Amino acid sequence: MTDDTTGGIMNQEKLDGLRSCLTKMRSRLGNIKFSEMVALAHDLGRSQRPGSSPPIYISPLQGRRSLSIHYHSKTMKRGTAKGALNVLEGDIDAWEILLAEGTTTVNRNA
C-alpha cells in the first residue's frame, strides 16, 4: 500500500509548496494553531498512530522519528511549534533525498 495522504506520489513541486508553508509558519511561531500543524504533518505523509494520547504522528519514511502534537485550544507555544516544525522540515529534507535517488513513492509495509 502506498501513502494515500500524499496521493502515493511526492514530487519537488509539492515539497517546494510545503517548504514555503513551513517557512511562513516559522515567521509566526507564536500564532500557529494545532490544526495547521496537523495539516502540514498529514501533507508530508504522516498519519496518527491509532490509540495514541497525545496524538503521535508517524512518517512513512524509514528512520524518521515520530512526532507528538499536543492539542492546544488556542495557539501552540513558540518552543513547541518550533520543535515540531524542525521535525517536519527534516521530513521535507528526507523526501528530497528520496527524490534525488529517483524514489517517488513509499511503501508503508516495507
N, C-alpha and C positions, 0 to 999 in steps of 0.2 A: 504494500500500500504506500503510495507516495503521499507527500504532505499536502493535505487538502487546503489548509489555511493559505498557503502561498499559491494555490492553484496548481500545485505539483511542479511548477517551474519558477525559478528565481532568475532574474536577469539583471544586468547592470543598470538598466533604466529604473527598475523597481528599487534597487539598492540606492541609487542616487536620490530618488524621491524620499526614501526612508531616512537617509542620512541628513537631508535637508530638514525634514520634520524634526529629527533628533536635535539638530543644531538650533532650531527655533525654540524647542523646549528647553534646551540648556540656557538660552538667553532669558528665560523667565522661571528659573529654578524655584522660586517661592510661590509660584502660581500654576502648578501642574496638578490636574485632577487625576484621581485614581483611574478613572475610565480611560483617560488619554494614554496613561502608561500601559494599561492592559491592552488597548487597541494596538499600540506600537509593538508590544510583545507578540500579539497574535499575527500582525503583519509580517513579522520576522519568522513565523512558523512555530512559535511556542504554543503549547497547549497546557491547560491546567491539569495538574496531577489530580486524579479523582480522589475525593475524600480528604484533601489537604486543607489544613486550617492552621495558619493563614494560607490563602491560595498560593501554591507554588507552581510556577510555570517552567516547563521543561522544553528544551530545544531539541529539534530533530537532528541537530548537528552533533556528531560524536565528540566527546571531550568537553563540551560546553557545560558550565556549571548551571545548576538550577537557579531560579530567580523567585524570591518571595516578594510578593507585592501586597502589602497590608492595605486593607480598605481604610480610606480616610473620607469622612463625610464632607470635609472642606477640601483644602488643597494639601498636597504632601509636603512634609518638611523638606527644607533645602537639601540637607545631607542625605536623607532617604532617597529623594528624587535623583540626586547626583550619583549615588551608588547604583541605582537601577539603570540609569542612562549609561553609565560606564559599562555595565554588563551587556546592555543591548547594543552599544557601539562595538563591543567585541564580537557580537553576533554578526553585525554587518561586515566587519573585517574578515571573519571566518567564511562568510558567504562569498566574499570577493576572492578569497584564496581558492575556494572550490571552483568558482567560475574560471579563474586563471588556469586551473587544472583541466578545464573542459567539462566539469560536472554541473548540471543544471537542476537535477532532481535529487531528492534524498529519500532513501528507503527507511521508514521508521522501524521496520522489522529486522534490519540488518544487524 
